[in-house]
Amino acid sequence: MPGLILHVRVLEQLIQMKLAKLNHHLITGLGLVTHQIYLHDWIICLYTSIMPIDLSMQFLTGFFERGWLFFYQVALAILMSLEH
């Protein structure tokens, strides 16, 4: 998939900047070396493996209308819900 590494790096930087507390927990608390362990799957399947079908359809509509910015916003929203 063209751009996979680019999108993973963008998401990792966004997580580090916007969700520092969660980033710290995942890296130090759980021992993740990188966020790639789950981000590859999210990008390749466009969240369809973690969302119910109705939400997947809403996401795909938003993604095809607004592009990768929408994808990043959804990723941050999912992770923010886990941070609290």
N, C-alpha and C positions, 0 to 999 in steps of 0.2 A: 504494500500500500504506500504510494508516494506520500511523503510528508509525515509518516508515522513518528519518526524520531523527533522531528520538529514540533509536532503537537504535544508529544510527551514532555519535551523540554519546556515548552510554553506553560503547560499545566504545572509542572514541578516548580517553576519560578513563581507562578501565581499562588500556589499553595504556600511556598516559603514566605512570600510577601504579605498575603492576605490572611493566612491561617497559621500564623507562627506557632501558636499553642498546639494545635493539632499536628502540625508538621513535627514539632519537637517530640510529641507523644509517639507518633508513628515511627520516627527514626530511632529515638533513644529507648522509649518504653517497650516497643514491640520488636525492636531490632531490625527494622527494615533498612536496607542499605540504600534503596531508591524506591520511589513511588511507581516505578515501571511495572512492578508486580501486578498491579491492578489497572493502571492507566492504559496499557496496551489493549487489554480486553475491552475497556470502556470505549476506546477509540475504534477498534476494529468492528465491534458489534453495535456501535452507536447507542449504548445503554440498553439495548433490547434484551440483554440477558439478566438485567437487574430490575427492570420496570415491568409492571403489569402491562398487558397489551394496549389498554386504553391510553395509558400514559405514554407508552412507546409511540403510538400514533400521533399524539399531540406533540411529542418531542420531535419526531421526524418531520412533521409539518413545519414546526418552528425552525428546525435545522435547515431544511431546503429553502425556506423563505429568507432566513437571516444569516446562515452560514456558520463558520467556526466561532465567531464571537458568541453566538447563542450556545454552542456546545460548551465553551469555557464557562459561561455564566451558569449553566446547569450543573457542571462539575463542581463549581464553587458552592452552589446552593446545596448540593447533596452532601458535600464535605462539611459545610457550616452546620447542617442539621446534626451531624455526628460529633461536632466539636462541643456542643452544649449539653 
